[in-house]
Amino acid sequence: MSEPVYGNIIRKETRDKDRRNKRQQTPQHTGSDSVKSRGSRAAVVCLVLLCVLLLTAILVLCVHIHTNNTNYTEERNELLTKITNLTEDRDELLTKNNKLSEDRGELLTKHQIINEWIYYQYSLYYMSTVKKNWTGSREDCQERGANLIIINDREEQDFVKKITVRKEFWIGVNDADKKGTWKWVDGSTLTTGFWASKEPNGKGVENCAVTCLTKHPELTGWIDVKCDDAHQWICEKIIVLCVHIHTNYTDERKETRQLQTRITNLTEERDELLTMISNLAEEREQLLNKNINLTNVRDGLLTKNNNLAKQRDQCNQEKCVMFKSLREMDGWIYQSSFYFVSLEKKNWTESRRYCLERGADLIIINNREEQEFIKKNSGGAGVWIGLTDIDVEGRWTWGDGNTLTSGFSFWGIGEPNGQRGENCVVSYPSGWYDYSCSSDFNGICENHFL
């Protein structure tokens, strides 16, 4: 019992002593702990603020980078699209230009033989190996979907001379319907012929024509012969341009598919082009320069187009004035001139003055076709024409000063016969007759509008 009691007393005293010691030391320990606590809180606050600032800076930087990257990507894609479009346009134009150059070269430099047909300037020609009369030859051509050849110009005439090698071949011209009026198989009247010297001369019995006659090798050009004679013949078939257009259309569709395939490939290669962005600025400048050049070309073409439009409008205006004059003067158009007859009968000088006051002159008759035209439209009456020998007797000259040639005269029988008393010419349906210039007739006026 005694030991526990004493033990408790000792422990109690010990605890009291410890409490006194603690009370004596408490003021010093309390100040140090407060300072440490405030420093820790400040450090935490600063750390939190620093983290917030860093986070804000990171967010701003991320937004800035994202915005720049988006703009950069859009600009890059836009430039790539422009380059792709310009490249495609350039390639397409180059392809079309090359194709057209090849077509032109083939058409201009050579002709080829296709199943016995010879190609030349948009037509096919067939040369027979047997002989028939003119009608039978034409029927053979028609069975082949063609017709006897129509020779339109000197180039085609030279081509025919080359392939016929001075052999006799029928051509598609005759005057069977009306003697002296030679017409092609398409109904058009022959205006420019390539007759041999003194041809045609067959009068009423030789109404068809061949390229030459082997029995007369000295004659160069067409010769009129009897239509019942037997000769070889040349057929001509004009090529339908739609075939050529269809071929071009098919080629265009093929090129379009190729271009679409190329677009797909270029799209796949777009990512590889990112490495070339550094060169885009220089290429862009080049493209801009090309665009400026193309714009200048376009402006030039627009200017030319405007000028042509003005010229067209001027021509239309002049045409309207001309047709108005025709309606007022009851005239006619033939080839590149229009004609009208004076309203009153006057002497030759007054009739010419009437024409000159209206921008025309007394008619100058250049060929038989024009004489036939005047004969048809003059109503059978005599009319003054612009031919006179009033200056020098016997030297007949037109109003423009040109001398009458024997190749373009249509004198009546026994005319001219008036010597110095009849120095002006009246045209009747039967021919020209010299009259006194003081006689009164209507005058026929002519105005060239081309």
VEXDREN-2710 file (C-alpha; in Angstrom, 1 decimal):
% VEXDREN-2710
k/r/px/py/pz
1/MET/0.0/0.0/0.0
2/SER/2.8/2.5/0.9
3/GLU/4.7/2.1/-2.4
4/PRO/1.8/3.0/-4.7
5/VAL/1.0/6.0/-2.6
6/TYR/4.5/7.4/-2.6
7/GLY/4.8/6.6/-6.3
8/ASN/1.7/8.7/-7.0
9/ILE/3.0/11.5/-4.9
10/ILE/6.3/11.5/-6.8
11/ARG/4.6/11.5/-10.1
12/LYS/2.3/14.3/-9.1
13/GLU/5.2/16.4/-8.0
14/THR/7.0/15.6/-11.2
15/ARG/4.0/16.7/-13.3
16/ASP/3.6/19.9/-11.3
17/LYS/7.3/20.7/-11.9
18/ASP/6.9/20.0/-15.6
19/ARG/3.9/22.4/-15.8
20/ARG/5.8/25.2/-14.2
21/ASN/8.7/24.7/-16.6
22/LYS/6.3/24.8/-19.5
23/ARG/4.7/28.0/-18.2
24/GLN/8.0/29.6/-18.0
25/GLN/9.0/28.6/-21.5
26/THR/5.7/29.2/-23.3
27/PRO/6.2/32.9/-24.4
28/GLN/9.3/32.1/-26.5
29/HIS/7.9/29.0/-28.3
30/THR/4.5/30.8/-29.3
31/GLY/6.2/33.7/-31.3
32/SER/8.4/31.4/-33.4
33/ASP/5.5/29.2/-34.4
34/SER/3.4/32.2/-35.5
35/VAL/6.1/33.5/-37.8
36/LYS/6.6/30.1/-39.4
37/SER/2.8/29.8/-39.9
38/ARG/2.4/33.1/-41.7
39/GLY/5.4/32.4/-44.0
40/SER/4.0/29.1/-45.0
41/ARG/0.6/30.7/-45.9
42/ALA/2.3/33.4/-48.0
43/ALA/4.4/30.8/-49.9
44/VAL/1.3/28.8/-50.6
45/VAL/-0.6/31.9/-51.9
46/CYS/2.3/33.0/-54.1
47/LEU/2.6/29.5/-55.5
48/VAL/-1.1/29.4/-56.3
49/LEU/-0.9/32.8/-57.9
50/LEU/2.1/31.8/-59.9
51/CYS/0.3/28.6/-61.1
52/VAL/-2.7/30.7/-62.1
53/LEU/-0.5/33.1/-64.0
54/LEU/1.3/30.3/-65.8
55/LEU/-2.0/28.6/-66.6
56/THR/-3.4/31.8/-68.0
57/ALA/-0.3/32.4/-70.1
58/ILE/-0.4/28.8/-71.4
59/LEU/-4.1/29.3/-72.3
60/VAL/-3.5/32.6/-74.1
61/LEU/-0.5/31.1/-75.9
62/CYS/-2.5/28.1/-76.9
63/VAL/-5.3/30.3/-78.3
64/HIS/-2.8/32.4/-80.2
65/ILE/-1.1/29.4/-81.7
66/HIS/-4.4/27.8/-82.6
67/THR/-5.6/31.0/-84.3
68/ASN/-2.4/31.5/-86.2
69/ASN/-2.3/27.8/-87.2
70/THR/-5.9/28.0/-88.5
71/ASN/-5.3/31.1/-90.5
72/TYR/-2.1/29.6/-91.8
73/THR/-3.8/26.4/-92.8
74/GLU/-6.6/28.3/-94.6
75/GLU/-4.2/30.5/-96.5
76/ARG/-2.1/27.5/-97.4
77/ASN/-5.1/25.5/-98.7
78/GLU/-6.3/28.6/-100.6
79/LEU/-2.9/29.0/-102.3
80/LEU/-2.7/25.3/-103.1
81/THR/-6.2/25.4/-104.6
82/LYS/-5.3/28.4/-106.8
83/ILE/-2.1/26.7/-107.9
84/THR/-3.9/23.5/-108.7
85/ASN/-6.6/25.4/-110.7
86/LEU/-4.0/27.4/-112.6
87/THR/-2.0/24.4/-113.4
88/GLU/-5.0/22.5/-114.7
89/ASP/-6.0/25.4/-116.8
90/ARG/-2.5/25.8/-118.2
91/ASP/-2.2/22.0/-119.0
92/GLU/-5.7/22.0/-120.6
93/LEU/-4.9/24.9/-122.8
94/LEU/-1.6/23.4/-123.8
95/THR/-3.2/20.1/-124.6
96/LYS/-5.9/21.7/-126.7
97/ASN/-3.4/23.9/-128.5
98/ASN/-1.2/20.9/-129.3
99/LYS/-4.2/18.9/-130.5
100/LEU/-5.4/21.7/-132.8
101/SER/-1.9/22.2/-134.1
102/GLU/-1.7/18.5/-135.0
103/ASP/-5.1/18.6/-136.7
104/ARG/-4.2/21.7/-138.7
105/GLY/-0.9/20.3/-139.7
106/GLU/-2.5/17.1/-141.0
107/LEU/-5.2/18.9/-142.9
108/LEU/-2.9/21.5/-144.5
109/THR/0.1/19.4/-145.4
110/LYS/-1.2/16.1/-146.7
111/HIS/-4.1/14.2/-148.2
112/GLN/-4.6/10.5/-147.9
113/ILE/-6.3/7.8/-150.0
114/ILE/-9.2/6.1/-148.2
115/ASN/-10.7/3.1/-150.0
116/GLU/-10.0/4.6/-153.5
117/TRP/-11.2/8.1/-152.4
118/ILE/-8.6/10.9/-152.4
119/TYR/-8.9/13.5/-149.6
120/TYR/-8.3/17.1/-150.4
121/GLN/-9.5/20.2/-148.5
122/TYR/-12.7/18.8/-146.8
123/SER/-13.8/16.8/-149.8
124/LEU/-13.3/13.2/-151.0
125/TYR/-12.7/12.5/-154.7
126/TYR/-13.2/9.3/-156.7
127/MET/-11.7/8.7/-160.1
128/SER/-13.4/6.1/-162.3
129/THR/-11.5/3.5/-164.2
130/VAL/-14.2/2.9/-166.8
131/LYS/-15.9/5.2/-169.3
132/LYS/-19.5/6.3/-169.5
133/ASN/-21.5/9.2/-170.9
134/TRP/-22.1/12.3/-168.8
135/THR/-25.5/11.3/-167.4
136/GLY/-24.3/7.7/-166.6
137/SER/-21.2/9.1/-164.9
138/ARG/-23.3/11.4/-162.7
139/GLU/-25.7/8.5/-161.8
140/ASP/-22.7/6.5/-160.7
141/CYS/-21.5/9.3/-158.5
142/GLN/-25.0/9.7/-156.9
143/GLU/-25.0/5.9/-156.2
144/ARG/-21.8/6.5/-154.2
145/GLY/-23.4/9.3/-152.2
146/ALA/-21.5/12.0/-154.2
147/ASN/-21.9/14.0/-157.4
148/LEU/-19.7/15.0/-160.4
149/ILE/-16.9/17.3/-159.3
150/ILE/-17.6/21.0/-158.8
151/ILE/-14.3/23.0/-159.3
152/ASN/-14.6/26.2/-157.1
153/ASP/-11.2/27.9/-157.4
154/ARG/-7.7/27.8/-159.0
155/GLU/-6.3/25.6/-156.2
156/GLU/-8.9/22.9/-156.8
157/GLN/-8.3/23.2/-160.6
158/ASP/-4.6/22.6/-160.0
159/PHE/-5.4/19.7/-157.8
160/VAL/-7.6/18.1/-160.6
161/LYS/-4.8/18.7/-163.2
162/LYS/-2.4/16.9/-160.9
163/ILE/-4.5/13.8/-160.3
164/THR/-5.8/13.5/-163.8
165/VAL/-2.4/13.7/-165.5
166/ARG/-3.9/15.2/-168.7
167/LYS/-6.5/12.4/-169.1
168/GLU/-10.1/13.1/-170.1
169/PHE/-12.5/13.2/-167.1
170/TRP/-16.1/14.4/-166.9
171/ILE/-16.7/17.4/-164.6
172/GLY/-20.1/18.5/-163.2
173/VAL/-20.9/21.4/-165.5
174/ASN/-23.2/21.7/-168.5
175/ASP/-25.4/24.1/-170.5
176/ALA/-28.0/21.6/-171.6
177/ASP/-30.9/23.6/-170.2
178/LYS/-29.9/27.0/-171.7
179/LYS/-27.2/27.3/-174.3
180/GLY/-24.4/29.6/-173.1
181/THR/-25.5/29.4/-169.4
182/TRP/-23.2/26.8/-167.8
183/LYS/-24.4/25.4/-164.5
184/TRP/-22.9/23.1/-162.0
185/VAL/-24.7/19.9/-160.9
186/ASP/-25.8/21.7/-157.7
187/GLY/-27.8/24.3/-159.7
188/SER/-25.3/27.1/-159.3
189/THR/-24.2/29.1/-162.3
190/LEU/-20.6/28.9/-163.4
191/THR/-18.9/32.3/-162.8
192/THR/-15.2/31.5/-162.9
193/GLY/-14.3/28.9/-165.5
194/PHE/-10.9/27.4/-166.5
195/TRP/-11.7/26.9/-170.2
196/ALA/-9.0/26.1/-172.8
197/SER/-8.4/28.8/-175.4
198/LYS/-11.4/29.5/-177.6
199/GLU/-13.6/27.2/-175.5
200/PRO/-16.5/26.5/-175.1
201/ASN/-17.1/26.5/-178.9
202/GLY/-19.5/23.6/-179.5
203/LYS/-22.5/25.7/-180.0
204/GLY/-25.7/23.6/-179.7
205/VAL/-24.2/20.1/-179.8
206/GLU/-21.5/20.2/-177.1
207/ASN/-23.2/20.8/-173.8
208/CYS/-20.9/19.0/-171.3
209/ALA/-17.3/19.5/-170.3
210/VAL/-14.1/17.4/-169.7
211/THR/-10.8/18.3/-168.1
212/CYS/-8.9/18.1/-171.4
213/LEU/-8.7/16.1/-174.7
214/THR/-5.8/13.7/-175.4
215/LYS/-6.2/14.3/-179.1
216/HIS/-5.6/18.0/-178.5
217/PRO/-2.7/18.1/-176.0
218/GLU/-1.9/21.7/-177.0
219/LEU/-5.1/22.8/-175.3
220/THR/-4.9/23.5/-171.5
221/GLY/-8.2/23.7/-169.6
222/TRP/-11.8/22.6/-170.0
223/ILE/-13.2/21.6/-173.3
224/ASP/-16.9/21.3/-174.2
225/VAL/-17.8/17.9/-175.8
226/LYS/-21.0/16.0/-176.6
227/CYS/-22.7/14.6/-173.5
228/ASP/-23.1/11.2/-175.1
229/ASP/-19.4/10.7/-175.5
230/ALA/-17.7/8.2/-173.2
231/HIS/-15.1/9.4/-170.7
232/GLN/-13.9/8.6/-167.3
233/TRP/-15.3/10.8/-164.5
234/ILE/-14.5/12.3/-161.1
235/CYS/-16.9/12.2/-158.2
236/GLU/-16.8/14.6/-155.3
237/LYS/-18.2/14.1/-151.8
238/ILE/-18.0/16.9/-149.2
239/ILE/-17.1/15.7/-145.8
240/VAL/-19.8/16.4/-143.1
241/LEU/-18.1/18.5/-140.5
242/CYS/-20.3/17.0/-137.7
243/VAL/-18.1/13.9/-137.8
244/HIS/-15.1/16.0/-137.0
245/ILE/-17.0/17.9/-134.3
246/HIS/-18.1/14.6/-132.8
247/THR/-14.5/13.3/-132.8
248/ASN/-13.4/16.4/-131.0
249/TYR/-16.2/16.1/-128.5
250/THR/-15.2/12.5/-127.7
251/ASP/-11.6/13.6/-127.3
252/GLU/-12.7/16.5/-125.0
253/ARG/-14.6/14.0/-122.8
254/LYS/-11.6/11.7/-122.6
255/GLU/-9.4/14.7/-121.7
256/THR/-11.9/15.6/-119.0
257/ARG/-11.7/12.2/-117.4
258/GLN/-7.9/12.4/-117.5
259/LEU/-8.1/15.8/-115.8
260/GLN/-10.4/14.4/-113.1
261/THR/-7.9/11.6/-112.4
262/ARG/-5.1/14.1/-112.2
263/ILE/-7.1/16.2/-109.7
264/THR/-7.5/13.2/-107.5
265/ASN/-3.7/12.5/-107.7
266/LEU/-2.9/16.1/-106.9
267/THR/-5.2/16.0/-103.9
268/GLU/-3.3/13.1/-102.5
269/GLU/0.0/14.9/-103.2
270/ARG/-1.2/18.0/-101.4
271/ASP/0.5/17.1/-98.1
272/GLU/3.8/16.6/-100.0
273/LEU/3.4/20.2/-101.3
274/LEU/3.7/21.6/-97.8
275/THR/7.5/21.4/-98.1
276/MET/7.2/23.7/-101.1
277/ILE/5.4/26.5/-99.2
278/SER/8.6/28.6/-99.0
279/ASN/8.6/28.8/-102.8
280/LEU/4.9/29.8/-103.1
281/ALA/5.6/33.5/-102.7
282/GLU/7.8/33.6/-105.8
283/GLU/5.5/31.4/-107.8
284/ARG/2.6/33.6/-106.7
285/GLU/4.3/36.7/-108.1
286/GLN/4.9/34.9/-111.3
287/LEU/1.2/33.9/-111.5
288/LEU/0.2/37.4/-110.7
289/ASN/2.4/38.7/-113.6
290/LYS/0.8/36.1/-115.9
291/ASN/-2.6/37.2/-114.8
292/ILE/-1.7/40.8/-115.5
293/ASN/-0.5/39.8/-119.0
294/LEU/-3.7/37.8/-119.6
295/THR/-5.8/40.7/-118.4
296/ASN/-4.0/43.0/-120.8
297/VAL/-4.6/40.5/-123.6
298/ARG/-8.2/40.2/-122.6
299/ASP/-8.6/44.0/-122.6
300/GLY/-7.0/44.2/-126.0
301/LEU/-9.4/41.6/-127.4
302/LEU/-12.3/43.5/-125.8
303/THR/-11.1/46.7/-127.5
304/LYS/-10.9/44.9/-130.8
305/ASN/-14.3/43.4/-130.3
306/ASN/-15.8/46.8/-129.5
307/ASN/-14.1/48.3/-132.6
308/LEU/-15.6/45.4/-134.7
309/ALA/-19.0/46.0/-133.2
310/LYS/-18.8/49.7/-134.1
311/GLN/-17.7/48.8/-137.7
312/ARG/-20.6/46.3/-137.8
313/ASP/-23.1/48.9/-136.6
314/GLN/-21.7/51.4/-139.2
315/CYS/-22.1/48.8/-142.0
316/ASN/-25.6/48.0/-140.8
317/GLN/-26.4/51.7/-140.9
318/GLU/-24.9/52.1/-144.3
319/LYS/-26.9/49.1/-145.5
320/CYS/-30.1/50.6/-144.1
321/VAL/-29.4/53.8/-146.0
322/MET/-28.7/51.8/-149.1
323/PHE/-31.9/49.8/-148.9
324/LYS/-33.8/52.9/-148.1
325/SER/-32.4/54.4/-151.3
326/LEU/-33.3/51.2/-153.2
327/ARG/-36.9/51.4/-152.0
328/GLU/-37.1/55.1/-153.0
329/MET/-35.6/54.5/-156.4
330/ASP/-37.2/51.1/-157.1
331/GLY/-33.9/49.4/-157.8
332/TRP/-32.3/46.0/-157.8
333/ILE/-29.2/44.3/-156.3
334/TYR/-27.0/42.2/-158.4
335/GLN/-23.6/40.8/-157.1
336/SER/-21.8/43.8/-155.4
337/SER/-23.9/46.6/-157.0
338/PHE/-27.3/48.0/-157.0
339/TYR/-29.1/49.4/-160.0
340/PHE/-31.9/51.8/-160.7
341/VAL/-33.4/53.5/-163.8
342/SER/-33.9/57.3/-164.1
343/LEU/-37.4/58.5/-163.8
344/GLU/-37.3/60.7/-166.9
345/LYS/-36.0/60.4/-170.4
346/LYS/-33.1/62.7/-170.9
347/ASN/-30.0/63.1/-173.1
348/TRP/-26.8/61.1/-172.3
349/THR/-25.1/64.0/-170.3
350/GLU/-28.2/64.8/-168.3
351/SER/-28.8/61.1/-167.5
352/ARG/-25.3/60.7/-166.3
353/ARG/-25.7/63.8/-164.1
354/TYR/-28.9/62.3/-162.7
355/CYS/-26.9/59.2/-161.6
356/LEU/-24.0/61.2/-160.2
357/GLU/-26.3/63.3/-158.0
358/ARG/-27.5/60.0/-156.4
359/GLY/-24.0/58.6/-155.7
360/ALA/-23.9/56.4/-158.8
361/ASP/-23.0/56.6/-162.4
362/LEU/-24.3/55.3/-165.7
363/ILE/-23.8/51.5/-165.7
364/ILE/-20.5/49.8/-166.7
365/ILE/-21.2/46.4/-168.2
366/ASN/-18.3/44.0/-167.4
367/ASN/-19.5/40.6/-168.6
368/ARG/-22.3/38.7/-170.3
369/GLU/-24.0/37.8/-167.0
370/GLU/-24.4/41.5/-166.1
371/GLN/-25.7/42.2/-169.7
372/GLU/-28.3/39.5/-169.2
373/PHE/-29.3/41.0/-165.8
374/ILE/-29.8/44.4/-167.4
375/LYS/-31.7/42.8/-170.3
376/LYS/-34.0/41.1/-167.8
377/ASN/-34.8/44.1/-165.7
378/SER/-34.9/46.9/-168.3
379/GLY/-38.4/45.9/-169.5
380/GLY/-37.3/45.6/-173.1
381/ALA/-36.8/49.4/-173.5
382/GLY/-33.6/51.1/-174.6
383/VAL/-31.5/52.7/-171.8
384/TRP/-28.4/54.8/-171.8
385/ILE/-25.3/53.0/-170.5
386/GLY/-21.9/54.6/-169.5
387/LEU/-20.2/54.1/-172.9
388/THR/-19.1/56.9/-175.3
389/ASP/-16.5/57.8/-177.9
390/ILE/-17.2/61.5/-177.7
391/ASP/-13.6/62.3/-176.9
392/VAL/-11.9/60.3/-179.6
393/GLU/-14.0/58.9/-182.5
394/GLY/-13.8/55.1/-182.5
395/ARG/-12.2/54.8/-179.1
396/TRP/-15.1/53.7/-176.8
397/THR/-14.5/54.4/-173.1
398/TRP/-16.6/53.9/-170.0
399/GLY/-17.5/56.5/-167.5
400/ASP/-14.6/55.5/-165.2
401/GLY/-12.1/56.1/-168.0
402/ASN/-11.4/52.5/-168.9
403/THR/-11.4/51.6/-172.6
404/LEU/-13.9/49.0/-173.9
405/THR/-12.2/45.7/-174.8
406/SER/-13.4/43.3/-177.4
407/GLY/-14.0/40.6/-174.9
408/PHE/-16.8/42.6/-173.2
409/SER/-18.8/44.1/-176.1
410/PHE/-22.3/43.3/-177.0
411/TRP/-22.9/45.4/-180.1
412/GLY/-26.0/44.8/-182.2
413/ILE/-25.6/43.7/-185.8
414/GLY/-23.7/46.3/-187.8
415/GLU/-23.0/48.5/-184.8
416/PRO/-21.5/50.9/-184.1
417/ASN/-22.2/52.7/-187.4
418/GLY/-23.0/56.3/-186.5
419/GLN/-19.4/57.6/-186.9
420/ARG/-19.1/61.2/-185.5
421/GLY/-22.9/61.8/-185.3
422/GLU/-23.6/59.0/-182.8
423/ASN/-21.2/59.0/-179.9
424/CYS/-23.3/57.5/-177.0
425/VAL/-24.6/54.0/-176.5
426/VAL/-28.1/52.7/-175.8
427/SER/-28.6/49.1/-174.7
428/TYR/-31.5/47.1/-176.1
429/PRO/-32.3/43.4/-175.4
430/SER/-30.8/42.7/-178.9
431/GLY/-27.5/44.5/-178.2
432/TRP/-25.8/47.9/-178.0
433/TYR/-26.5/50.7/-180.5
434/ASP/-24.8/54.0/-180.9
435/TYR/-27.1/57.1/-180.9
436/SER/-26.7/60.8/-180.9
437/CYS/-25.9/61.9/-177.3
438/SER/-28.7/64.5/-177.5
439/SER/-31.3/61.8/-177.9
440/ASP/-33.7/61.2/-174.9
441/PHE/-33.7/57.8/-173.2
442/ASN/-33.9/56.6/-169.6
443/GLY/-30.5/56.0/-168.1
444/ILE/-29.6/52.9/-165.9
445/CYS/-27.5/53.8/-162.9
446/GLU/-25.1/51.6/-161.0
447/ASN/-23.6/52.0/-157.5
448/HIS/-20.9/49.7/-156.1
449/PHE/-21.4/49.1/-152.4
450/LEU/-18.5/46.7/-151.9
END
